[in-house]
Amino acid sequence: MDKNFAARRRRDLIIAAVLAGLAALAPLFIKDVYVQNILILTLMYAALSQSWNILSGYCGQISLGHALYFGIGAYTTELLFTKFGVLPWFGMLGGGVIAALIAMGLGYPFFRLRGHYFVIATIVIAEIGLLLFQNWEWAGAAMGITIPIRGDSWLKFQFLRTKLPYFYFALALCCLAWFVTWWLEDSKWGFWWRAVKDNPEAAESLGVVVFNSKMGAAAVSAFLVAIGGAFYAQFLAYIDPESVMGFQFSLLMALPAVLGGIGTLWGPVLGAAILIPMTELTRSYIGGSGRGVDLIVYGALIVAISLALPRGLVSLFSRAKPKGATR
Amino acid sequence: MGLLYGLIAVGLALIFGLMDVVNFAHGEFLMIAMYASFFLFAFFAIDPLLSAPLVAAALFVFGAVVYLLVVRFAMRAKANAGMVQIFSTFGLAIVMRGLAQFFFTPDYRSIPQSWLGGKTVSIAGIFLPEPQLIGALVSILAFAGLYFFINRTDFGRALEATREDPGAVALVGIDKNRVFALGWGLGAALVGLAGAIMAVFFYIYPDVGASFALIAYVTVALGGFGSVFGAFAGGIIVGLVEAVTALVLPPSLKSVGIYAVYLLVVFIRPRGLFGSM
């Protein structure tokens, strides 16, 4: 079984490398800006969902407040850039660090809570963040921040004429999030997290410091999500509290992982690859009427998938393969 | 206002707290109830106060159907039961919003005049708006009724037993699905009652539920899962906190107080005020 595990991990890495290579070549064939846009969003949601999955999937601490970290990443970057002229790259890292610190600070009281109490607490804290930003004059309040456009430059990470740099950054972020997950899966942290998820008392008795391992998961997860937030802000060149910190965003981040397979390596990528194009296409093809047909279709699909495949879409793949290879 | 929150929350307390099922479509139940009340008024000129029982009955059927069509299967999920419940009901909420947009259009609607709208009563020199007063009265009655129902009737006991151990309950001849379908119906009927009263003094539009749903979750959790009295107390606390916060902070921040109080309470008592789970 050990051997199988190692073989599976090697196989995962190879598949990921091939997929990433193919994705990197995609813009050569896909010139349509609209399609490129969908690809960028898909990659971004895959990355976000992968990061969310670390805390909520592997460690089992269901957070529906990750929009808070996303918003912090976006706001840190843009406030530093527009008010102090700090380059977005530093802002991005700064936002990640701040988000990780906040996640740990919040983890202190939060991780004592269990089940619904924890989930509601995460929703509530993100909602507080949202309301504070909506009322914070210096940060643009509810109007948000428009990022001044100063022409294409990697230094300032903004591009008007082409979407390709955003595409490659999103791809890199997605690969990073995937690789971090892949790497952590086999580290002692990965084993701790799964133990904490399955049975915290038993884990504690075997010497896992439950609290610290939750904190670790929260920090990594928040850091990566904040980087995603910084990217999103640069990509849109405009942010406002509702669009980067709203509750909907927390759900959108969780959805690909849940539909793809929560707590699995491939779930978030698979979920995002199906869900995001579907969302965008239904929105643009049948959403135009403004009568909510897109919502009906979208919602019905979510209900159908989550009921039919509680383990997520990845379970379709593992069933097809011999049992030994998946264990 | 607190008692109204309580009334929205009590339906949720029944579903969320007593049956331990997450219902992310609760706000949409409220929305449907408000529309039902609106259309009964618009087409048949039935005052919302009179139509409230009708709306509640309609919602009862609706809630039971939702349980039988969706939630029953979500509860059967072998893996990730919690997430399946969250996202299947969330998907349902999106569908309901879409349907509302489709059939009722996204326009804001309101009930322009009713027996209660805009009237005030003076009690010992304090002027109180009549609709809110009736709302408060109805919610106290609803709470008392539910409390009696859960704690004193066979059905209430069956409900609690089914949550505790569905297997054992089946052995003594209780049909789990029937009990839970009735429970969902009842929960929805209560929110229907809330919706009918709220239709009098709130605008009605497809997304109206979302703004109340979160407050309802917080109310139930604040009071503690598994406790009807907790939800009642939670509702009153939430209403008071909101009023006080609105005095101290700008009105747009009034919810912050509610959220902060929730966090404070669960940090001190991780099971909410009167929770048993």
Chai-1 contact restraints between the chains, C-beta under 6 A:
chainA,res_idxA,chainB,res_idxB,connection_type,confidence,min_distance_angstrom,max_distance_angstrom,comment,restraint_id
A,P109,B,F267,contact,1.0,0.0,6.0,A-B,restraint_1
A,R112,B,P270,contact,1.0,0.0,6.0,A-B,restraint_2
A,L113,B,V266,contact,1.0,0.0,6.0,A-B,restraint_3
A,L113,B,P270,contact,1.0,0.0,6.0,A-B,restraint_4
A,Y117,B,A221,contact,1.0,0.0,6.0,A-B,restraint_5
A,Y117,B,V266,contact,1.0,0.0,6.0,A-B,restraint_6
A,I120,B,Y217,contact,1.0,0.0,6.0,A-B,restraint_7
A,I120,B,A221,contact,1.0,0.0,6.0,A-B,restraint_8
A,V124,B,Y259,contact,1.0,0.0,6.0,A-B,restraint_9
A,V124,B,Y262,contact,1.0,0.0,6.0,A-B,restraint_10
A,E127,B,Y259,contact,1.0,0.0,6.0,A-B,restraint_11
A,I128,B,V256,contact,1.0,0.0,6.0,A-B,restraint_12
A,I128,B,Y259,contact,1.0,0.0,6.0,A-B,restraint_13
A,L131,B,L253,contact,1.0,0.0,6.0,A-B,restraint_14
A,L131,B,V256,contact,1.0,0.0,6.0,A-B,restraint_15
A,N135,B,S252,contact,1.0,0.0,6.0,A-B,restraint_16
A,N135,B,L253,contact,1.0,0.0,6.0,A-B,restraint_17
A,V258,B,M83,contact,1.0,0.0,6.0,A-B,restraint_18
A,V258,B,F87,contact,1.0,0.0,6.0,A-B,restraint_19
A,I262,B,N80,contact,1.0,0.0,6.0,A-B,restraint_20
A,I262,B,M83,contact,1.0,0.0,6.0,A-B,restraint_21
A,R291,B,Q101,contact,1.0,0.0,6.0,A-B,restraint_22
A,R291,B,F102,contact,1.0,0.0,6.0,A-B,restraint_23
A,G292,B,G98,contact,1.0,0.0,6.0,A-B,restraint_24
A,G292,B,Q101,contact,1.0,0.0,6.0,A-B,restraint_25
A,G292,B,F102,contact,1.0,0.0,6.0,A-B,restraint_26
A,L295,B,I94,contact,1.0,0.0,6.0,A-B,restraint_27
A,L295,B,R97,contact,1.0,0.0,6.0,A-B,restraint_28
A,L295,B,G98,contact,1.0,0.0,6.0,A-B,restraint_29
A,I296,B,V95,contact,1.0,0.0,6.0,A-B,restraint_30
A,I296,B,G98,contact,1.0,0.0,6.0,A-B,restraint_31
A,G299,B,G91,contact,1.0,0.0,6.0,A-B,restraint_32
A,G299,B,I94,contact,1.0,0.0,6.0,A-B,restraint_33
A,G299,B,V95,contact,1.0,0.0,6.0,A-B,restraint_34
A,A300,B,V95,contact,1.0,0.0,6.0,A-B,restraint_35
A,I302,B,G91,contact,1.0,0.0,6.0,A-B,restraint_36
A,V303,B,S88,contact,1.0,0.0,6.0,A-B,restraint_37
A,V303,B,G91,contact,1.0,0.0,6.0,A-B,restraint_38
A,V303,B,L92,contact,1.0,0.0,6.0,A-B,restraint_39
A,S306,B,V84,contact,1.0,0.0,6.0,A-B,restraint_40
A,S306,B,F87,contact,1.0,0.0,6.0,A-B,restraint_41
A,S306,B,S88,contact,1.0,0.0,6.0,A-B,restraint_42
A,L307,B,F73,contact,1.0,0.0,6.0,A-B,restraint_43
A,L307,B,S88,contact,1.0,0.0,6.0,A-B,restraint_44
A,P310,B,A77,contact,1.0,0.0,6.0,A-B,restraint_45
A,P310,B,A79,contact,1.0,0.0,6.0,A-B,restraint_46
A,P310,B,N80,contact,1.0,0.0,6.0,A-B,restraint_47
A,P310,B,V84,contact,1.0,0.0,6.0,A-B,restraint_48
A,R311,B,A79,contact,1.0,0.0,6.0,A-B,restraint_49
